Amino acid sequence: QVQPVESGGGLVQPGGSLRLSCAASETIFSSNTMGWYRQAPGNERELVAAIIAGDRIHYADSVKGRFTISKDNNRSTMYLQMNRLKPEDTAVYYCTIKDPSYDKHYWGQGTQVTVSS
């Protein structure tokens, strides 16, 4: 299976936390570039956080200080820890991993995150 698989989404109250996971095969997880995007209804897909070239971390301004991206190479899994969630964080969250050898990206199917009281 080439497509990454996300999990961990759900319904949470404002101020709460969730941790998303993105599991992939060892082959594509050897990539040094991967990240999380999100898409809310009526909006374009936007970059949330990324690991670039193995060691550079990028966050969207809207999530800085609240979200943390990380990866566990032993488990071939990437994570997005989301704290102090806000209603505007509601979206479908997608993980993406760049192929380690070719100029293409693999996308997960998405996981819904809903922040509401």
N, CA, C and O atoms as CSV, one atom per row, in Angstrom:
chain,resi,resn,atom,element,x,y,z
A,1,GLN,N,N,0.856,-1.198,0.000
A,1,GLN,CA,C,0.000,0.000,0.000
A,1,GLN,C,C,0.888,1.242,0.000
A,1,GLN,O,O,1.785,1.392,0.829
A,2,VAL,N,N,0.607,2.132,-0.963
A,2,VAL,CA,C,1.401,3.334,-1.088
A,2,VAL,C,C,0.743,4.506,-0.373
A,2,VAL,O,O,1.431,5.353,0.197
A,3,GLN,N,N,-0.569,4.558,-0.398
A,3,GLN,CA,C,-1.270,5.701,0.171
A,3,GLN,C,C,-1.114,5.737,1.691
A,3,GLN,O,O,-1.371,4.741,2.368
A,4,PRO,N,N,-0.688,6.898,2.233
A,4,PRO,CA,C,-0.639,7.026,3.687
A,4,PRO,C,C,-2.046,6.945,4.272
A,4,PRO,O,O,-3.031,7.192,3.575
A,5,VAL,N,N,-2.134,6.603,5.539
A,5,VAL,CA,C,-3.422,6.459,6.209
A,5,VAL,C,C,-3.438,7.327,7.463
A,5,VAL,O,O,-2.632,7.142,8.375
A,6,GLU,N,N,-4.384,8.291,7.491
A,6,GLU,CA,C,-4.519,9.160,8.655
A,6,GLU,C,C,-5.494,8.553,9.664
A,6,GLU,O,O,-6.363,7.754,9.314
A,7,SER,N,N,-5.327,8.949,10.906
A,7,SER,CA,C,-6.263,8.590,11.959
A,7,SER,C,C,-6.160,9.630,13.071
A,7,SER,O,O,-5.227,10.433,13.108
A,8,GLY,N,N,-7.136,9.598,13.975
A,8,GLY,CA,C,-7.070,10.472,15.141
A,8,GLY,C,C,-7.999,11.660,15.126
A,8,GLY,O,O,-8.062,12.405,16.104
A,9,GLY,N,N,-8.724,11.854,14.035
A,9,GLY,CA,C,-9.653,12.973,13.999
A,9,GLY,C,C,-10.856,12.714,14.882
A,9,GLY,O,O,-11.027,11.620,15.420
A,10,GLY,N,N,-11.691,13.739,15.025
A,10,GLY,CA,C,-12.894,13.594,15.829
A,10,GLY,C,C,-13.479,14.921,16.219
A,10,GLY,O,O,-13.115,15.964,15.675
A,11,LEU,N,N,-14.401,14.874,17.177
A,11,LEU,CA,C,-15.074,16.070,17.688
A,11,LEU,C,C,-14.443,16.448,19.025
A,11,LEU,O,O,-14.293,15.605,19.910
A,12,VAL,N,N,-14.076,17.711,19.163
A,12,VAL,CA,C,-13.448,18.178,20.396
A,12,VAL,C,C,-13.963,19.573,20.707
A,12,VAL,O,O,-14.299,20.336,19.801
A,13,GLN,N,N,-14.024,19.902,21.984
A,13,GLN,CA,C,-14.475,21.237,22.388
A,13,GLN,C,C,-13.361,22.257,22.194
A,13,GLN,O,O,-12.183,21.900,22.212
A,14,PRO,N,N,-13.718,23.506,22.011
A,14,PRO,CA,C,-12.682,24.558,21.936
A,14,PRO,C,C,-11.762,24.514,23.155
A,14,PRO,O,O,-12.208,24.353,24.291
A,15,GLY,N,N,-10.475,24.661,22.885
A,15,GLY,CA,C,-9.477,24.561,23.947
A,15,GLY,C,C,-8.926,23.169,24.144
A,15,GLY,O,O,-7.941,22.982,24.858
A,16,GLY,N,N,-9.553,22.193,23.519
A,16,GLY,CA,C,-9.125,20.809,23.667
A,16,GLY,C,C,-7.962,20.446,22.760
A,16,GLY,O,O,-7.414,21.290,22.052
A,17,SER,N,N,-7.598,19.168,22.798
A,17,SER,CA,C,-6.457,18.666,22.041
A,17,SER,C,C,-6.819,17.406,21.271
A,17,SER,O,O,-7.710,16.650,21.657
A,18,LEU,N,N,-6.106,17.203,20.178
A,18,LEU,CA,C,-6.181,15.969,19.400
A,18,LEU,C,C,-4.790,15.678,18.861
A,18,LEU,O,O,-3.983,16.587,18.666
A,19,ARG,N,N,-4.520,14.402,18.622
A,19,ARG,CA,C,-3.285,14.030,17.944
A,19,ARG,C,C,-3.632,13.206,16.712
A,19,ARG,O,O,-4.242,12.141,16.805
A,20,LEU,N,N,-3.234,13.718,15.570
A,20,LEU,CA,C,-3.429,12.999,14.317
A,20,LEU,C,C,-2.202,12.153,14.021
A,20,LEU,O,O,-1.075,12.531,14.342
A,21,SER,N,N,-2.440,11.004,13.404
A,21,SER,CA,C,-1.356,10.122,12.995
A,21,SER,C,C,-1.443,9.873,11.496
A,21,SER,O,O,-2.529,9.879,10.915
A,22,CYS,N,N,-0.296,9.657,10.882
A,22,CYS,CA,C,-0.230,9.349,9.453
A,22,CYS,C,C,0.751,8.197,9.292
A,22,CYS,O,O,1.963,8.377,9.418
A,23,ALA,N,N,0.217,7.015,9.013
A,23,ALA,CA,C,1.055,5.823,8.861
A,23,ALA,C,C,1.325,5.569,7.389
A,23,ALA,O,O,0.437,5.708,6.547
A,24,ALA,N,N,2.565,5.193,7.087
A,24,ALA,CA,C,2.944,4.950,5.695
A,24,ALA,C,C,3.900,3.769,5.616
A,24,ALA,O,O,4.413,3.295,6.629
A,25,SER,N,N,4.127,3.310,4.405
A,25,SER,CA,C,5.086,2.222,4.216
A,25,SER,C,C,6.494,2.716,4.497
A,25,SER,O,O,6.781,3.908,4.391
A,26,GLU,N,N,7.362,1.793,4.855
A,26,GLU,CA,C,8.742,2.174,5.127
A,26,GLU,C,C,9.395,2.811,3.909
A,26,GLU,O,O,10.226,3.709,4.040
A,27,THR,N,N,9.020,2.348,2.740
A,27,THR,CA,C,9.645,2.839,1.511
A,27,THR,C,C,9.418,4.332,1.331
A,27,THR,O,O,10.369,5.088,1.134
A,28,ILE,N,N,8.159,4.760,1.398
A,28,ILE,CA,C,7.919,6.182,1.157
A,28,ILE,C,C,8.224,7.003,2.406
A,28,ILE,O,O,8.486,8.202,2.307
A,29,PHE,N,N,8.193,6.374,3.577
A,29,PHE,CA,C,8.477,7.141,4.792
A,29,PHE,C,C,9.943,7.505,4.879
A,29,PHE,O,O,10.319,8.325,5.717
A,30,SER,N,N,10.779,6.924,4.045
A,30,SER,CA,C,12.183,7.331,4.019
A,30,SER,C,C,12.353,8.716,3.413
A,30,SER,O,O,13.453,9.267,3.406
A,31,SER,N,N,11.266,9.274,2.908
A,31,SER,CA,C,11.287,10.632,2.379
A,31,SER,C,C,11.708,11.624,3.466
A,31,SER,O,O,11.488,11.379,4.652
A,32,ASN,N,N,12.303,12.728,3.065
A,32,ASN,CA,C,12.665,13.754,4.042
A,32,ASN,C,C,11.753,14.970,3.980
A,32,ASN,O,O,12.016,16.000,4.600
A,33,THR,N,N,10.675,14.826,3.216
A,33,THR,CA,C,9.731,15.935,3.109
A,33,THR,C,C,8.310,15.391,3.241
A,33,THR,O,O,7.886,14.542,2.457
A,34,MET,N,N,7.592,15.879,4.227
A,34,MET,CA,C,6.230,15.426,4.487
A,34,MET,C,C,5.500,16.504,5.275
A,34,MET,O,O,6.127,17.389,5.857
A,35,GLY,N,N,4.176,16.426,5.291
A,35,GLY,CA,C,3.460,17.455,6.005
A,35,GLY,C,C,1.977,17.190,6.133
A,35,GLY,O,O,1.463,16.151,5.721
A,36,TRP,N,N,1.302,18.179,6.725
A,36,TRP,CA,C,-0.137,18.139,6.944
A,36,TRP,C,C,-0.785,19.344,6.272
A,36,TRP,O,O,-0.299,20.470,6.382
A,37,TYR,N,N,-1.877,19.092,5.582
A,37,TYR,CA,C,-2.716,20.128,5.003
A,37,TYR,C,C,-4.107,19.990,5.621
A,37,TYR,O,O,-4.435,18.980,6.244
A,38,ARG,N,N,-4.904,21.023,5.431
A,38,ARG,CA,C,-6.310,20.953,5.842
A,38,ARG,C,C,-7.173,21.703,4.847
A,38,ARG,O,O,-6.720,22.613,4.152
A,39,GLN,N,N,-8.433,21.292,4.802
A,39,GLN,CA,C,-9.387,21.957,3.909
A,39,GLN,C,C,-10.725,22.052,4.611
A,39,GLN,O,O,-11.345,21.044,4.950
A,40,ALA,N,N,-11.157,23.286,4.822
A,40,ALA,CA,C,-12.462,23.542,5.404
A,40,ALA,C,C,-13.476,23.738,4.271
A,40,ALA,O,O,-13.089,24.088,3.156
A,41,PRO,N,N,-14.760,23.519,4.540
A,41,PRO,CA,C,-15.783,23.681,3.496
A,41,PRO,C,C,-15.722,25.065,2.863
A,41,PRO,O,O,-15.711,26.080,3.559
A,42,GLY,N,N,-15.684,25.089,1.535
A,42,GLY,CA,C,-15.659,26.355,0.821
A,42,GLY,C,C,-14.297,26.990,0.710
A,42,GLY,O,O,-14.146,28.029,0.068
A,43,ASN,N,N,-13.298,26.379,1.329
A,43,ASN,CA,C,-11.938,26.933,1.299
A,43,ASN,C,C,-11.009,26.049,0.496
A,43,ASN,O,O,-11.289,24.874,0.259
A,44,GLU,N,N,-9.889,26.638,0.080
A,44,GLU,CA,C,-8.869,25.850,-0.583
A,44,GLU,C,C,-8.054,25.072,0.460
A,44,GLU,O,O,-8.013,25.426,1.638
A,45,ARG,N,N,-7.419,24.016,-0.011
A,45,ARG,CA,C,-6.547,23.253,0.866
A,45,ARG,C,C,-5.348,24.123,1.251
A,45,ARG,O,O,-4.752,24.779,0.397
A,46,GLU,N,N,-4.999,24.124,2.540
A,46,GLU,CA,C,-3.895,24.955,2.994
A,46,GLU,C,C,-2.887,24.136,3.782
A,46,GLU,O,O,-3.237,23.160,4.445
A,47,LEU,N,N,-1.626,24.554,3.698
A,47,LEU,CA,C,-0.568,23.890,4.437
A,47,LEU,C,C,-0.668,24.258,5.915
A,47,LEU,O,O,-0.802,25.431,6.265
A,48,VAL,N,N,-0.601,23.257,6.765
A,48,VAL,CA,C,-0.651,23.469,8.210
A,48,VAL,C,C,0.749,23.381,8.804
A,48,VAL,O,O,1.178,24.273,9.537
A,49,ALA,N,N,1.454,22.310,8.485
A,49,ALA,CA,C,2.796,22.102,9.037
A,49,ALA,C,C,3.555,21.148,8.129
A,49,ALA,O,O,2.959,20.296,7.471
A,50,ALA,N,N,4.877,21.295,8.099
A,50,ALA,CA,C,5.665,20.437,7.227
A,50,ALA,C,C,7.064,20.229,7.792
A,50,ALA,O,O,7.610,21.086,8.486
A,51,ILE,N,N,7.620,19.083,7.480
A,51,ILE,CA,C,9.035,18.788,7.709
A,51,ILE,C,C,9.673,18.795,6.324
A,51,ILE,O,O,9.289,18.021,5.447
A,52,ILE,N,N,10.648,19.673,6.141
A,52,ILE,CA,C,11.222,19.899,4.815
A,52,ILE,C,C,12.696,19.509,4.832
A,52,ILE,O,O,13.450,19.921,5.713
A,53,ALA,N,N,13.085,18.725,3.866
A,53,ALA,CA,C,14.490,18.316,3.734
A,53,ALA,C,C,15.031,17.731,5.040
A,53,ALA,O,O,16.202,17.920,5.370
A,54,GLY,N,N,14.202,17.040,5.760
A,54,GLY,CA,C,14.625,16.301,6.937
A,54,GLY,C,C,14.671,17.043,8.245
A,54,GLY,O,O,14.451,16.452,9.302
A,55,ASP,N,N,14.959,18.357,8.192
A,55,ASP,CA,C,15.152,19.015,9.479
A,55,ASP,C,C,14.531,20.412,9.586
A,55,ASP,O,O,14.523,20.991,10.673
A,56,ARG,N,N,14.026,20.949,8.517
A,56,ARG,CA,C,13.361,22.256,8.608
A,56,ARG,C,C,11.886,22.039,8.891
A,56,ARG,O,O,11.224,21.224,8.249
A,57,ILE,N,N,11.389,22.785,9.865
A,57,ILE,CA,C,9.992,22.694,10.249
A,57,ILE,C,C,9.295,23.990,9.871
A,57,ILE,O,O,9.800,25.083,10.128
A,58,HIS,N,N,8.132,23.851,9.258
A,58,HIS,CA,C,7.344,25.036,8.878
A,58,HIS,C,C,5.950,24.890,9.451
A,58,HIS,O,O,5.352,23.815,9.401
A,59,TYR,N,N,5.435,25.991,10.000
A,59,TYR,CA,C,4.057,26.040,10.482
A,59,TYR,C,C,3.338,27.221,9.859
A,59,TYR,O,O,3.922,28.283,9.645
A,60,ALA,N,N,2.069,27.019,9.573
A,60,ALA,CA,C,1.237,28.152,9.188
A,60,ALA,C,C,1.130,29.093,10.383
A,60,ALA,O,O,1.123,28.648,11.531
A,61,ASP,N,N,1.048,30.388,10.112
A,61,ASP,CA,C,0.970,31.363,11.206
A,61,ASP,C,C,-0.214,31.080,12.132
A,61,ASP,O,O,-0.133,31.309,13.339
A,62,SER,N,N,-1.286,30.595,11.575
A,62,SER,CA,C,-2.503,30.389,12.358
A,62,SER,C,C,-2.377,29.270,13.399
A,62,SER,O,O,-3.199,29.180,14.311
A,63,VAL,N,N,-1.347,28.412,13.267
A,63,VAL,CA,C,-1.223,27.291,14.202
A,63,VAL,C,C,0.066,27.339,15.022
A,63,VAL,O,O,0.274,26.502,15.901
A,64,LYS,N,N,0.924,28.307,14.741
A,64,LYS,CA,C,2.189,28.408,15.477
A,64,LYS,C,C,1.939,28.506,16.970
A,64,LYS,O,O,1.078,29.263,17.419
A,65,GLY,N,N,2.696,27.736,17.733
A,65,GLY,CA,C,2.554,27.740,19.183
A,65,GLY,C,C,1.457,26.822,19.696
A,65,GLY,O,O,1.354,26.600,20.903
A,66,ARG,N,N,0.639,26.287,18.804
A,66,ARG,CA,C,-0.449,25.393,19.214
A,66,ARG,C,C,-0.288,23.985,18.657
A,66,ARG,O,O,-0.636,23.011,19.324
A,67,PHE,N,N,0.233,23.869,17.447
A,67,PHE,CA,C,0.390,22.575,16.783
A,67,PHE,C,C,1.870,22.202,16.739
A,67,PHE,O,O,2.745,23.065,16.655
A,68,THR,N,N,2.130,20.875,16.801
A,68,THR,CA,C,3.491,20.375,16.695
A,68,THR,C,C,3.519,19.182,15.752
A,68,THR,O,O,2.769,18.221,15.924
A,69,ILE,N,N,4.391,19.254,14.758
A,69,ILE,CA,C,4.568,18.148,13.830
A,69,ILE,C,C,5.786,17.337,14.263
A,69,ILE,O,O,6.793,17.893,14.700
A,70,SER,N,N,5.677,16.014,14.134
A,70,SER,CA,C,6.792,15.151,14.492
A,70,SER,C,C,6.669,13.852,13.715
A,70,SER,O,O,5.652,13.591,13.072
A,71,LYS,N,N,7.722,13.035,13.783
A,71,LYS,CA,C,7.662,11.735,13.115
A,71,LYS,C,C,8.467,10.720,13.886
A,71,LYS,O,O,9.437,11.052,14.567
A,72,ASP,N,N,8.046,9.477,13.767
A,72,ASP,CA,C,8.729,8.347,14.391
A,72,ASP,C,C,9.168,7.421,13.263
A,72,ASP,O,O,8.354,6.693,12.694
A,73,ASN,N,N,10.439,7.454,12.951
A,73,ASN,CA,C,10.927,6.651,11.827
A,73,ASN,C,C,10.789,5.153,12.100
A,73,ASN,O,O,10.595,4.368,11.172
A,74,ASN,N,N,10.888,4.761,13.358
A,74,ASN,CA,C,10.774,3.336,13.687
A,74,ASN,C,C,9.367,2.811,13.414
A,74,ASN,O,O,9.184,1.639,13.087
A,75,ARG,N,N,8.394,3.677,13.550
A,75,ARG,CA,C,6.992,3.290,13.311
A,75,ARG,C,C,6.500,3.749,11.941
A,75,ARG,O,O,5.357,3.474,11.577
A,76,SER,N,N,7.342,4.442,11.176
A,76,SER,CA,C,6.938,4.989,9.859
A,76,SER,C,C,5.642,5.788,9.996
A,76,SER,O,O,4.716,5.642,9.198
A,77,THR,N,N,5.600,6.616,11.002
A,77,THR,CA,C,4.385,7.373,11.313
A,77,THR,C,C,4.730,8.831,11.599
A,77,THR,O,O,5.695,9.137,12.300
A,78,MET,N,N,3.921,9.711,11.042
A,78,MET,CA,C,4.036,11.144,11.293
A,78,MET,C,C,2.858,11.569,12.166
A,78,MET,O,O,1.773,10.993,12.088
A,79,TYR,N,N,3.086,12.577,12.990
A,79,TYR,CA,C,2.047,13.027,13.917
A,79,TYR,C,C,1.799,14.523,13.783
A,79,TYR,O,O,2.663,15.275,13.331
A,80,LEU,N,N,0.615,14.933,14.183
A,80,LEU,CA,C,0.307,16.352,14.346
A,80,LEU,C,C,-0.411,16.494,15.681
A,80,LEU,O,O,-1.582,16.139,15.815
A,81,GLN,N,N,0.308,17.015,16.661
A,81,GLN,CA,C,-0.289,17.286,17.961
A,81,GLN,C,C,-0.938,18.647,17.910
A,81,GLN,O,O,-0.271,19.643,17.631
A,82,MET,N,N,-2.221,18.707,18.173
A,82,MET,CA,C,-2.979,19.943,18.075
A,82,MET,C,C,-3.526,20.298,19.450
A,82,MET,O,O,-4.350,19.571,20.006
A,83,ASN,N,N,-3.066,21.413,19.992
A,83,ASN,CA,C,-3.506,21.882,21.308
A,83,ASN,C,C,-4.261,23.201,21.176
A,83,ASN,O,O,-4.158,23.890,20.161
A,84,ARG,N,N,-5.012,23.538,22.206
A,84,ARG,CA,C,-5.776,24.805,22.252
A,84,ARG,C,C,-6.556,24.980,20.945
A,84,ARG,O,O,-6.479,26.022,20.293
A,85,LEU,N,N,-7.289,23.965,20.590
A,85,LEU,CA,C,-8.016,23.987,19.325
A,85,LEU,C,C,-9.107,25.053,19.330
A,85,LEU,O,O,-9.714,25.353,20.358
A,86,LYS,N,N,-9.331,25.608,18.150
A,86,LYS,CA,C,-10.323,26.655,17.951
A,86,LYS,C,C,-11.350,26.185,16.916
A,86,LYS,O,O,-11.056,25.306,16.105
A,87,PRO,N,N,-12.540,26.762,16.943
A,87,PRO,CA,C,-13.538,26.379,15.925
A,87,PRO,C,C,-13.016,26.547,14.498
A,87,PRO,O,O,-13.391,25.783,13.609
A,88,GLU,N,N,-12.164,27.528,14.276
A,88,GLU,CA,C,-11.651,27.736,12.921
A,88,GLU,C,C,-10.633,26.679,12.497
A,88,GLU,O,O,-10.194,26.678,11.347
A,89,ASP,N,N,-10.255,25.788,13.397
A,89,ASP,CA,C,-9.407,24.657,13.022
A,89,ASP,C,C,-10.223,23.514,12.420
A,89,ASP,O,O,-9.658,22.530,11.945
A,90,THR,N,N,-11.526,23.641,12.440
A,90,THR,CA,C,-12.389,22.607,11.869
A,90,THR,C,C,-12.118,22.444,10.385
A,90,THR,O,O,-12.186,23.410,9.624
A,91,ALA,N,N,-11.812,21.226,9.977
A,91,ALA,CA,C,-11.468,20.939,8.587
A,91,ALA,C,C,-11.207,19.447,8.434
A,91,ALA,O,O,-11.141,18.705,9.414
A,92,VAL,N,N,-11.061,19.030,7.191
A,92,VAL,CA,C,-10.519,17.705,6.916
A,92,VAL,C,C,-9.003,17.859,6.816
A,92,VAL,O,O,-8.504,18.696,6.064
A,93,TYR,N,N,-8.289,17.056,7.569
A,93,TYR,CA,C,-6.841,17.117,7.608
A,93,TYR,C,C,-6.250,15.972,6.788
A,93,TYR,O,O,-6.642,14.813,6.922
A,94,TYR,N,N,-5.294,16.337,5.935
A,94,TYR,CA,C,-4.649,15.376,5.054
A,94,TYR,C,C,-3.148,15.334,5.337
A,94,TYR,O,O,-2.521,16.367,5.572
A,95,CYS,N,N,-2.592,14.150,5.313
A,95,CYS,CA,C,-1.132,14.068,5.350
A,95,CYS,C,C,-0.623,13.816,3.932
A,95,CYS,O,O,-1.307,13.213,3.105
A,96,THR,N,N,0.571,14.285,3.681
A,96,THR,CA,C,1.191,14.093,2.386
A,96,THR,C,C,2.677,13.798,2.574
A,96,THR,O,O,3.334,14.366,3.447
A,97,ILE,N,N,3.183,12.910,1.748
A,97,ILE,CA,C,4.589,12.519,1.822
A,97,ILE,C,C,5.159,12.552,0.413
A,97,ILE,O,O,4.592,11.974,-0.514
A,98,LYS,N,N,6.280,13.231,0.266
A,98,LYS,CA,C,6.920,13.281,-1.043
A,98,LYS,C,C,7.652,11.976,-1.297
A,98,LYS,O,O,8.339,11.462,-0.414
A,99,ASP,N,N,7.510,11.447,-2.483
A,99,ASP,CA,C,8.238,10.247,-2.847
A,99,ASP,C,C,9.737,10.504,-2.695
A,99,ASP,O,O,10.234,11.531,-3.157
A,100,PRO,N,N,10.468,9.579,-2.050
A,100,PRO,CA,C,11.899,9.820,-1.821
A,100,PRO,C,C,12.737,9.885,-3.087
A,100,PRO,O,O,13.850,10.411,-3.067
A,101,SER,N,N,12.207,9.350,-4.201
A,101,SER,CA,C,13.011,9.284,-5.412
A,101,SER,C,C,12.458,10.102,-6.567
A,101,SER,O,O,13.208,10.497,-7.460
A,102,TYR,N,N,11.152,10.362,-6.561
A,102,TYR,CA,C,10.536,11.024,-7.697
A,102,TYR,C,C,9.784,12.278,-7.246
A,102,TYR,O,O,9.483,12.457,-6.066
A,103,ASP,N,N,9.496,13.129,-8.214
A,103,ASP,CA,C,8.827,14.384,-7.910
A,103,ASP,C,C,7.318,14.167,-7.891
A,103,ASP,O,O,6.599,14.667,-8.757
A,104,LYS,N,N,6.854,13.432,-6.915
A,104,LYS,CA,C,5.420,13.257,-6.734
A,104,LYS,C,C,5.148,13.074,-5.252
A,104,LYS,O,O,6.034,12.741,-4.465
A,105,HIS,N,N,3.876,13.308,-4.900
A,105,HIS,CA,C,3.468,13.228,-3.508
A,105,HIS,C,C,2.359,12.209,-3.332
A,105,HIS,O,O,1.524,12.012,-4.216
A,106,TYR,N,N,2.366,11.574,-2.191
A,106,TYR,CA,C,1.310,10.641,-1.820
A,106,TYR,C,C,0.414,11.316,-0.788
A,106,TYR,O,O,0.903,11.959,0.142
A,107,TRP,N,N,-0.889,11.169,-0.954
A,107,TRP,CA,C,-1.865,11.803,-0.070
A,107,TRP,C,C,-2.705,10.758,0.634
A,107,TRP,O,O,-3.076,9.739,0.053
A,108,GLY,N,N,-2.999,11.029,1.900
A,108,GLY,CA,C,-3.947,10.198,2.614
A,108,GLY,C,C,-5.372,10.543,2.241
A,108,GLY,O,O,-5.613,11.459,1.455
A,109,GLN,N,N,-6.319,9.804,2.808
A,109,GLN,CA,C,-7.726,9.993,2.462
A,109,GLN,C,C,-8.362,11.122,3.271
A,109,GLN,O,O,-9.468,11.565,2.958
A,110,GLY,N,N,-7.677,11.580,4.293
A,110,GLY,CA,C,-8.185,12.674,5.114
A,110,GLY,C,C,-8.887,12.181,6.365
A,110,GLY,O,O,-9.460,11.092,6.389
A,111,THR,N,N,-8.833,13.008,7.411
A,111,THR,CA,C,-9.545,12.722,8.658
A,111,THR,C,C,-10.212,14.007,9.139
A,111,THR,O,O,-9.594,15.072,9.148
A,112,GLN,N,N,-11.471,13.899,9.536
A,112,GLN,CA,C,-12.251,15.076,9.915
A,112,GLN,C,C,-11.918,15.502,11.343
A,112,GLN,O,O,-11.906,14.687,12.266
A,113,VAL,N,N,-11.653,16.781,11.500
A,113,VAL,CA,C,-11.493,17.394,12.818
A,113,VAL,C,C,-12.572,18.454,12.964
A,113,VAL,O,O,-12.671,19.368,12.146
A,114,THR,N,N,-13.371,18.327,14.001
A,114,THR,CA,C,-14.440,19.292,14.273
A,114,THR,C,C,-14.263,19.848,15.674
A,114,THR,O,O,-14.227,19.105,16.654
A,115,VAL,N,N,-14.154,21.170,15.751
A,115,VAL,CA,C,-13.995,21.847,17.041
A,115,VAL,C,C,-15.267,22.636,17.307
A,115,VAL,O,O,-15.545,23.637,16.648
A,116,SER,N,N,-16.026,22.171,18.274
A,116,SER,CA,C,-17.326,22.779,18.540
A,116,SER,C,C,-17.758,22.468,19.963
A,116,SER,O,O,-17.441,21.413,20.512
A,117,SER,N,N,-18.488,23.411,20.547
A,117,SER,CA,C,-19.050,23.183,21.871
A,117,SER,C,C,-20.475,22.667,21.769
A,117,SER,O,O,-21.115,22.415,22.790
